[in-house]
Amino acid sequence: METSLHRQLKSYYAPNAECEEVTLGAYRIDAIDGDRLIEIQHGSLGAIRDKVRCLLEDYDVHVVKPIAVRKYLIKRKKKNGETISSRFSPRRGSVFDLFEDLVHFTNVFPHPRLTLEVALTIQEEHRIAKKPRRFRGKDYRVEDRVLRSVEEQIALNTADDLLKLIPGKLPSPFHTKDLAKAAGIQRWLAQKMAYCLRNTGAINLVGKEKNALLYEVATGDQAAA
């Protein structure tokens, strides 16, 4: 079922309502702006990988990946029922959350006709209370996600654009511990980031130090454009 978040983002990016939900051949496109096709993908980028690859043969494609930098959690007993609790989640998202999903999209990105945009948003997550499962079960199900605001939009077109997301300076060579420190992220996410950077041609594997792989930033001629 389509979330409110998805509907709101379609309206945010489409020039007008007539440009939303347009049929193009075998595909349903979220929005069209001139000659540019716009796909909003809150779920896995891997789910639209084949669709985007096919569309890129003939069109410019703009994929929007919304990431919640803040979430306001609203929990009810039942749909449209009494609110049990409402609060901001202590967890904060960042642009680097993209790499958890980008690992399934590196055989499409980068592409000269593709723009991958990260939309950093504040969202509401509406939850319905339920009995938890016996083992590690959640005591709620997510009923809907609602857009509160778009805080920042980051357009990515090349492998070098991925490198520019890193605010710190990397040693040469570096390993994923260095990458985690420079980006201010956990090591497991830095490993996914290194996978994406390597597969897109932004960095090269140059050796090994004990059990850690060593990388170097690719030169301008080597990096995928």
C-alpha positions as a Markdown table, in Angstrom:
| # | Residue | x | y | z |
|---|---|---|---|---|
| 1 | Met | 0.0 | 0.0 | 0.0 |
| 2 | Glu | 1.3 | 3.4 | -0.9 |
| 3 | Thr | 2.4 | 5.6 | 2.1 |
| 4 | Ser | 1.5 | 9.2 | 2.6 |
| 5 | Leu | 5.3 | 9.9 | 2.4 |
| 6 | His | 5.4 | 8.5 | -1.1 |
| 7 | Arg | 2.3 | 10.5 | -2.3 |
| 8 | Gln | 3.7 | 13.7 | -0.7 |
| 9 | Leu | 7.1 | 13.3 | -2.4 |
| 10 | Lys | 5.5 | 12.7 | -5.8 |
| 11 | Ser | 3.7 | 16.0 | -5.4 |
| 12 | Tyr | 6.9 | 17.7 | -4.2 |
| 13 | Tyr | 8.9 | 16.7 | -7.3 |
| 14 | Ala | 6.2 | 16.7 | -10.0 |
| 15 | Pro | 5.4 | 20.0 | -11.7 |
| 16 | Asn | 1.7 | 19.4 | -11.3 |
| 17 | Ala | -0.8 | 16.6 | -10.5 |
| 18 | Glu | -1.1 | 15.6 | -14.2 |
| 19 | Cys | 2.6 | 14.7 | -14.2 |
| 20 | Glu | 2.2 | 12.1 | -11.5 |
| 21 | Glu | 1.6 | 8.4 | -12.0 |
| 22 | Val | 2.2 | 8.3 | -15.7 |
| 23 | Thr | 2.2 | 5.1 | -17.8 |
| 24 | Leu | 5.2 | 4.7 | -20.1 |
| 25 | Gly | 5.3 | 1.5 | -22.0 |
| 26 | Ala | 5.2 | -1.4 | -19.5 |
| 27 | Tyr | 6.1 | 0.9 | -16.6 |
| 28 | Arg | 4.3 | 3.2 | -14.2 |
| 29 | Ile | 6.4 | 6.3 | -13.5 |
| 30 | Asp | 6.0 | 8.2 | -10.3 |
| 31 | Ala | 6.4 | 11.6 | -11.9 |
| 32 | Ile | 7.6 | 13.2 | -15.1 |
| 33 | Asp | 9.2 | 16.6 | -15.3 |
| 34 | Gly | 9.8 | 17.5 | -19.0 |
| 35 | Asp | 12.0 | 14.8 | -20.4 |
| 36 | Arg | 13.1 | 13.5 | -17.0 |
| 37 | Leu | 11.5 | 10.5 | -15.3 |
| 38 | Ile | 11.3 | 10.7 | -11.5 |
| 39 | Glu | 11.1 | 7.6 | -9.3 |
| 40 | Ile | 10.6 | 7.9 | -5.5 |
| 41 | Gln | 12.0 | 4.9 | -3.7 |
| 42 | His | 11.7 | 4.6 | 0.0 |
| 43 | Gly | 12.2 | 0.9 | -0.2 |
| 44 | Ser | 15.1 | -1.1 | -1.5 |
| 45 | Leu | 16.9 | 0.4 | -4.5 |
| 46 | Gly | 17.4 | -3.2 | -5.6 |
| 47 | Ala | 13.7 | -3.5 | -6.2 |
| 48 | Ile | 13.8 | -0.9 | -9.0 |
| 49 | Arg | 17.2 | -1.8 | -10.4 |
| 50 | Asp | 16.0 | -3.6 | -13.5 |
| 51 | Lys | 13.3 | -1.0 | -14.1 |
| 52 | Val | 15.8 | 1.9 | -14.0 |
| 53 | Arg | 18.3 | 0.1 | -16.1 |
| 54 | Cys | 15.7 | -0.4 | -18.8 |
| 55 | Leu | 14.5 | 3.2 | -18.7 |
| 56 | Leu | 18.0 | 4.6 | -18.9 |
| 57 | Glu | 18.3 | 3.2 | -22.4 |
| 58 | Asp | 15.9 | 5.9 | -23.7 |
| 59 | Tyr | 15.4 | 8.5 | -20.9 |
| 60 | Asp | 17.0 | 10.6 | -18.2 |
| 61 | Val | 16.0 | 9.2 | -14.8 |
| 62 | His | 16.0 | 10.9 | -11.4 |
| 63 | Val | 15.8 | 8.5 | -8.5 |
| 64 | Val | 14.9 | 10.0 | -5.1 |
| 65 | Lys | 15.9 | 8.1 | -2.0 |
| 66 | Pro | 14.3 | 9.6 | 1.1 |
| 67 | Ile | 16.2 | 9.1 | 4.3 |
| 68 | Ala | 14.7 | 10.2 | 7.7 |
| 69 | Val | 17.2 | 12.3 | 9.6 |
| 70 | Arg | 14.6 | 12.6 | 12.4 |
| 71 | Lys | 11.5 | 10.5 | 13.0 |
| 72 | Tyr | 8.5 | 11.5 | 15.1 |
| 73 | Leu | 6.9 | 8.3 | 16.4 |
| 74 | Ile | 3.1 | 8.3 | 17.0 |
| 75 | Lys | 1.6 | 5.1 | 18.5 |
| 76 | Arg | -2.1 | 4.3 | 18.7 |
| 77 | Lys | -4.2 | 1.5 | 20.1 |
| 78 | Lys | -5.9 | 1.1 | 16.7 |
| 79 | Lys | -6.2 | 2.9 | 13.4 |
| 80 | Asn | -7.5 | 6.4 | 14.0 |
| 81 | Gly | -7.7 | 5.5 | 17.6 |
| 82 | Glu | -6.4 | 7.0 | 20.8 |
| 83 | Thr | -2.7 | 8.0 | 20.9 |
| 84 | Ile | -0.7 | 6.0 | 23.4 |
| 85 | Ser | 2.5 | 7.9 | 22.9 |
| 86 | Ser | 4.3 | 10.4 | 20.7 |
| 87 | Arg | 7.9 | 11.3 | 20.7 |
| 88 | Phe | 11.0 | 11.9 | 18.5 |
| 89 | Ser | 13.1 | 8.8 | 18.0 |
| 90 | Pro | 16.6 | 9.2 | 19.6 |
| 91 | Arg | 18.1 | 7.7 | 16.4 |
| 92 | Arg | 19.2 | 10.2 | 13.8 |
| 93 | Gly | 19.7 | 9.2 | 10.2 |
| 94 | Ser | 22.3 | 10.6 | 7.8 |
| 95 | Val | 23.3 | 10.6 | 4.1 |
| 96 | Phe | 25.6 | 7.7 | 4.8 |
| 97 | Asp | 22.5 | 5.4 | 5.4 |
| 98 | Leu | 22.3 | 5.4 | 1.6 |
| 99 | Phe | 25.2 | 3.0 | 1.4 |
| 100 | Glu | 23.3 | 0.3 | 3.3 |
| 101 | Asp | 21.0 | 0.2 | 0.3 |
| 102 | Leu | 23.4 | 1.3 | -2.5 |
| 103 | Val | 25.2 | -2.1 | -2.4 |
| 104 | His | 22.2 | -3.4 | -4.4 |
| 105 | Phe | 22.4 | -0.7 | -7.0 |
| 106 | Thr | 26.1 | -0.3 | -8.0 |
| 107 | Asn | 25.5 | -2.1 | -11.3 |
| 108 | Val | 23.3 | 0.7 | -12.3 |
| 109 | Phe | 24.9 | 3.8 | -10.6 |
| 110 | Pro | 26.7 | 5.7 | -11.9 |
| 111 | His | 25.3 | 6.2 | -15.4 |
| 112 | Pro | 25.5 | 9.4 | -17.5 |
| 113 | Arg | 21.7 | 9.6 | -17.7 |
| 114 | Leu | 21.0 | 8.9 | -14.0 |
| 115 | Thr | 20.8 | 11.2 | -11.0 |
| 116 | Leu | 20.5 | 9.6 | -7.6 |
| 117 | Glu | 19.2 | 12.1 | -5.1 |
| 118 | Val | 19.2 | 11.6 | -1.4 |
| 119 | Ala | 16.4 | 13.6 | 0.2 |
| 120 | Leu | 17.1 | 14.1 | 3.9 |
| 121 | Thr | 13.7 | 14.4 | 5.6 |
| 122 | Ile | 11.9 | 14.7 | 8.9 |
| 123 | Gln | 9.1 | 12.1 | 9.0 |
| 124 | Glu | 6.3 | 10.9 | 11.1 |
| 125 | Glu | 6.0 | 7.2 | 11.7 |
| 126 | His | 2.5 | 6.1 | 12.6 |
| 127 | Arg | 2.4 | 2.9 | 14.6 |
| 128 | Ile | -0.5 | 0.6 | 15.7 |
| 129 | Ala | 0.0 | -1.4 | 18.9 |
| 130 | Lys | 0.0 | -5.2 | 18.8 |
| 131 | Lys | 1.0 | -8.1 | 21.0 |
| 132 | Pro | 4.8 | -8.7 | 20.6 |
| 133 | Arg | 6.0 | -12.0 | 19.2 |
| 134 | Arg | 7.6 | -14.4 | 21.7 |
| 135 | Phe | 11.2 | -13.8 | 20.6 |
| 136 | Arg | 12.3 | -10.2 | 19.9 |
| 137 | Gly | 9.0 | -9.2 | 18.4 |
| 138 | Lys | 7.9 | -5.6 | 18.0 |
| 139 | Asp | 4.9 | -4.5 | 19.9 |
| 140 | Tyr | 3.7 | -2.4 | 17.0 |
| 141 | Arg | 3.2 | -2.4 | 13.2 |
| 142 | Val | 3.9 | 0.6 | 11.0 |
| 143 | Glu | 0.6 | 1.9 | 9.6 |
| 144 | Asp | 1.9 | 4.9 | 7.7 |
| 145 | Arg | 4.8 | 7.3 | 7.1 |
| 146 | Val | 4.2 | 11.0 | 6.7 |
| 147 | Leu | 6.5 | 13.7 | 5.4 |
| 148 | Arg | 7.0 | 16.7 | 7.7 |
| 149 | Ser | 9.8 | 18.4 | 5.8 |
| 150 | Val | 12.6 | 18.0 | 3.3 |
| 151 | Glu | 15.7 | 19.3 | 5.0 |
| 152 | Glu | 18.3 | 18.8 | 2.3 |
| 153 | Gln | 18.6 | 17.4 | -1.2 |
| 154 | Ile | 21.9 | 15.9 | -2.3 |
| 155 | Ala | 22.3 | 15.0 | -6.0 |
| 156 | Leu | 24.7 | 12.3 | -6.9 |
| 157 | Asn | 25.8 | 11.7 | -10.6 |
| 158 | Thr | 29.3 | 10.2 | -10.5 |
| 159 | Ala | 31.5 | 8.0 | -8.3 |
| 160 | Asp | 33.4 | 11.1 | -7.3 |
| 161 | Asp | 30.2 | 12.6 | -5.9 |
| 162 | Leu | 30.1 | 9.6 | -3.5 |
| 163 | Leu | 33.7 | 10.4 | -2.3 |
| 164 | Lys | 32.7 | 14.1 | -1.7 |
| 165 | Leu | 30.2 | 13.0 | 0.9 |
| 166 | Ile | 33.2 | 12.1 | 3.2 |
| 167 | Pro | 33.9 | 15.2 | 5.4 |
| 168 | Gly | 37.2 | 14.0 | 6.8 |
| 169 | Lys | 40.5 | 13.3 | 5.1 |
| 170 | Leu | 41.5 | 9.7 | 4.3 |
| 171 | Pro | 45.1 | 8.5 | 4.6 |
| 172 | Ser | 46.7 | 6.7 | 1.7 |
| 173 | Pro | 46.3 | 3.8 | 1.7 |
| 174 | Phe | 43.3 | 3.5 | 4.0 |
| 175 | His | 41.1 | 0.7 | 5.4 |
| 176 | Thr | 37.5 | 0.7 | 6.5 |
| 177 | Lys | 38.4 | 1.8 | 10.1 |
| 178 | Asp | 39.9 | 5.0 | 8.6 |
| 179 | Leu | 36.7 | 5.4 | 6.5 |
| 180 | Ala | 34.5 | 5.0 | 9.5 |
| 181 | Lys | 36.4 | 7.6 | 11.4 |
| 182 | Ala | 36.5 | 10.1 | 8.6 |
| 183 | Ala | 32.7 | 9.8 | 7.9 |
| 184 | Gly | 31.7 | 9.4 | 11.6 |
| 185 | Ile | 29.9 | 6.1 | 11.0 |
| 186 | Gln | 30.1 | 2.6 | 12.4 |
| 187 | Arg | 32.6 | 0.1 | 10.9 |
| 188 | Trp | 29.9 | -2.2 | 9.4 |
| 189 | Leu | 28.5 | 0.7 | 7.4 |
| 190 | Ala | 32.0 | 1.8 | 6.4 |
| 191 | Gln | 32.4 | -1.7 | 5.0 |
| 192 | Lys | 29.3 | -1.3 | 2.8 |
| 193 | Met | 30.5 | 2.1 | 1.8 |
| 194 | Ala | 33.9 | 0.7 | 0.7 |
| 195 | Tyr | 32.1 | -2.0 | -1.3 |
| 196 | Cys | 30.0 | 0.7 | -3.1 |
| 197 | Leu | 33.0 | 3.0 | -3.7 |
| 198 | Arg | 35.1 | 0.1 | -5.1 |
| 199 | Asn | 32.3 | -1.2 | -7.3 |
| 200 | Thr | 31.6 | 2.3 | -8.8 |
| 201 | Gly | 35.3 | 2.9 | -9.4 |
| 202 | Ala | 35.8 | 5.6 | -6.8 |
| 203 | Ile | 38.5 | 3.7 | -4.9 |
| 204 | Asn | 40.9 | 0.8 | -5.8 |
| 205 | Leu | 41.9 | -2.2 | -3.8 |
| 206 | Val | 45.7 | -2.0 | -3.3 |
| 207 | Gly | 46.7 | -4.6 | -0.7 |
| 208 | Lys | 46.0 | -6.0 | 2.7 |
| 209 | Glu | 47.2 | -5.3 | 6.2 |
| 210 | Lys | 46.7 | -8.4 | 8.4 |
| 211 | Asn | 43.0 | -9.0 | 7.8 |
| 212 | Ala | 42.1 | -5.5 | 6.7 |
| 213 | Leu | 41.8 | -4.6 | 3.0 |
| 214 | Leu | 43.7 | -1.5 | 1.9 |
| 215 | Tyr | 42.3 | 1.0 | -0.6 |
| 216 | Glu | 43.4 | 4.1 | -2.4 |
| 217 | Val | 41.2 | 6.9 | -3.9 |
| 218 | Ala | 41.1 | 6.4 | -7.7 |
| 219 | Thr | 42.6 | 9.2 | -9.9 |
| 220 | Gly | 40.2 | 11.3 | -11.9 |
| 221 | Asp | 40.8 | 9.3 | -15.0 |
| 222 | Gln | 40.1 | 6.0 | -13.2 |
| 223 | Ala | 36.9 | 7.0 | -11.4 |
| 224 | Ala | 33.7 | 6.1 | -13.1 |
| 225 | Ala | 31.8 | 9.1 | -14.4 |
